[in-house]
Amino acid sequence: MKILNHFQVQLPWFCLGGFVGALLVLSVRYTEFANNRLPEVQPEKCVSPKLATENDIPVKKPDQDPLAEVLKSAAIDGNMVILTQGNEAWMAPNSLFDLFLEGNKFQRRILELGYNFLFTDMDVLWFRNPLRHIAITSDFAFASDFFFGDEDQIEPSAPNGGFMYVKSSNKTIEFFKNWQDQRVNYPDKHDQDVLNNIKVEFSKKFQVKMQFVNTLYTAGFCEMSKDISKVCTVHANCCVGLQAKLLDLRSILDDWKAYKSIPPWAKEKETFRFRDHGICIHPIKK
């Protein structure tokens, strides 16, 4: 696996506290990011801007597609994009953002154009590069509210749509298409709940490998990381209300700043943790 030295995230449109609605493509440029490395993730051979052949499903050509140009400018090393979501009220009507409002369909289109993506909610704090903990063999990788000891264990693990990596391939595109079609069978459920109901059946049917990243690395208010020296992201999950999310996220950020001020020799002597209390933060399991 080739390793990239640096990257920087630039948002073309930023809205603090927007947790529903449209998806935004993050533009990525090379620069330092907390002294970590971002792995290059290569698409499978069957994925290309050209039409797939034989038993593969068709992959649409990017010609005359405005989204293709956005992805091209935003991609890391050609085929990886990072996405977040903003508040629908901030998006101009009749613009490219109208396409983003279609959520699952938009993400599938990114896969069809040959790009891998990492989707992250805006209520996720990034401290280190989480892609370092996603296996190169994984077709899907999710954070989960609770970790049950095995990253490859589909049950009882539950995918958290607030942090989702997907590798572009014909089988993941077909998975997304059928996932979208399942909405008619679960009319009152969110995409994440639909996915949780179909994950076992569809992972076997489409031969996709799912990974549920250890909360040691992709933590959340439901289950905080036990080691601040290893945590990559913290998600304000298991929390209702913007003010509650912001207050606890600021507390986590304060803990991070305090940790960064500790001299290296002291960090080697003991394990440091985030606080285990807050409006929404749950106590850390011992």
C-alpha angles and dihedrals in degrees: 000000000000116000125216117218104216144002139178128201120223122183116211088200124021129186118174112221097015105137101158137052131024130036122233126205112227115222111224128207131173118265139114119302114184092308092287132126131237115216120226109238113203120212118238117266093251091063118084141127087262124082115276117239142215111007095351119108115248116272110208121240115246094223113133091359112135091200090059090060092049091050092047092056093043100045125114109229091342106299113043127082133178118217136194134175132242138192114288092220090064095056120098116238121248092020135116087272089070086071091051090058088071089074108184092034091051092050090050090052090056089055091048089056089057100257128132113217142197113206119200131177117237091243091069121104115213118209101157138007107285094191088077087073098049113098116236087229093059119107091186129021124185140179111231133205091237131020118221100194103266123075091202094051108111094186128083088006114105122206117238109212091205090081116029131155120193128184116217112244138127092261094052091047090052089046091054092047092053092042088056091048090054091067089087089061092050104037095163098045132092120240090257092055091047089052091050090054095049102034098100096044096041097044088059095040095052097030095235123157115228124200125194105202117227112259086230084079105022102036133173143181089271091061120003124209115265093217124046090194090067105034117113104178138012119203124202092227126146085040131112123202133037096246093051091050093049095047094051094042089053089051090052090048090051089053090051092051090049091050092050090054092058113102115251094245090058093050090056093057100058144012116257123208138189118255113280099216138065142112091298106002111113122217114269116251113247 
